[in-house]
């Protein structure tokens, strides 16, 4: 007699931003150049934008205004 496994899938967490006072960070980066990008946490259920990074030369300057938090449905 075949046996069947019961698979339980938990829903994906929902990301939301927890805002705080903006902070600026500077990091060295290996590939230099100029570009900008968002700092996001995302899945199929949600998306939280928590900051922005701009790369100039060999450093990335990051502005972070929130922390990503996750909660279950």
One Martini backbone bead per residue (centre of mass of N, CA, C, O) as a GRO file, in nm:
protein
   73
    1UNK     BB    1   0.095   0.037   0.025
    2UNK     BB    2   0.085   0.356  -0.018
    3UNK     BB    3   0.256   0.642   0.095
    4UNK     BB    4   0.170   0.964   0.227
    5UNK     BB    5   0.276   1.281   0.247
    6UNK     BB    6   0.235   1.552   0.457
    7UNK     BB    7   0.224   1.882   0.349
    8UNK     BB    8   0.334   2.173   0.511
    9UNK     BB    9   0.267   2.512   0.445
   10UNK     BB   10   0.395   2.806   0.512
   11UNK     BB   11   0.362   3.116   0.510
   12UNK     BB   12   0.485   3.388   0.411
   13UNK     BB   13   0.634   3.647   0.512
   14UNK     BB   14   0.575   3.977   0.622
   15UNK     BB   15   0.703   4.274   0.519
   16UNK     BB   16   0.810   4.558   0.723
   17UNK     BB   17   0.866   4.880   0.819
   18UNK     BB   18   1.087   5.019   1.073
   19UNK     BB   19   1.117   5.323   1.169
   20UNK     BB   20   1.393   5.562   1.173
   21UNK     BB   21   1.653   5.736   1.203
   22UNK     BB   22   1.860   5.840   0.987
   23UNK     BB   23   2.139   5.668   0.833
   24UNK     BB   24   2.493   5.681   0.762
   25UNK     BB   25   2.699   5.493   0.537
   26UNK     BB   26   3.038   5.354   0.474
   27UNK     BB   27   3.170   5.152   0.205
   28UNK     BB   28   3.372   4.933   0.067
   29UNK     BB   29   3.430   4.852  -0.281
   30UNK     BB   30   3.539   4.672  -0.542
   31UNK     BB   31   3.356   4.773  -0.773
   32UNK     BB   32   3.372   5.040  -0.925
   33UNK     BB   33   3.187   5.348  -0.972
   34UNK     BB   34   2.838   5.419  -1.083
   35UNK     BB   35   2.557   5.372  -0.857
   36UNK     BB   36   2.215   5.270  -0.779
   37UNK     BB   37   2.021   5.141  -0.486
   38UNK     BB   38   1.799   4.947  -0.327
   39UNK     BB   39   1.683   4.849  -0.001
   40UNK     BB   40   1.536   4.523  -0.004
   41UNK     BB   41   1.257   4.334   0.106
   42UNK     BB   42   1.140   4.027  -0.056
   43UNK     BB   43   0.837   3.874  -0.178
   44UNK     BB   44   0.532   3.757  -0.285
   45UNK     BB   45   0.377   3.925  -0.040
   46UNK     BB   46   0.618   4.150  -0.012
   47UNK     BB   47   0.759   4.492   0.056
   48UNK     BB   48   1.067   4.656   0.184
   49UNK     BB   49   1.189   4.980   0.209
   50UNK     BB   50   1.507   5.087   0.386
   51UNK     BB   51   1.695   5.205   0.140
   52UNK     BB   52   2.002   5.366   0.005
   53UNK     BB   53   2.252   5.330  -0.258
   54UNK     BB   54   2.570   5.489  -0.341
   55UNK     BB   55   2.814   5.460  -0.592
   56UNK     BB   56   3.149   5.605  -0.552
   57UNK     BB   57   3.380   5.453  -0.675
   58UNK     BB   58   3.507   5.278  -0.373
   59UNK     BB   59   3.218   5.374  -0.250
   60UNK     BB   60   2.942   5.330  -0.025
   61UNK     BB   61   2.642   5.517   0.021
   62UNK     BB   62   2.419   5.482   0.300
   63UNK     BB   63   2.063   5.507   0.343
   64UNK     BB   64   1.885   5.447   0.651
   65UNK     BB   65   1.517   5.437   0.762
   66UNK     BB   66   1.496   5.118   0.818
   67UNK     BB   67   1.360   4.812   0.933
   68UNK     BB   68   1.313   4.485   0.876
   69UNK     BB   69   1.014   4.309   0.923
   70UNK     BB   70   0.855   4.003   1.037
   71UNK     BB   71   0.540   3.834   0.965
   72UNK     BB   72   0.280   3.648   1.007
   73UNK     BB   73  -0.047   3.585   0.901
   0.00000   0.00000   0.00000
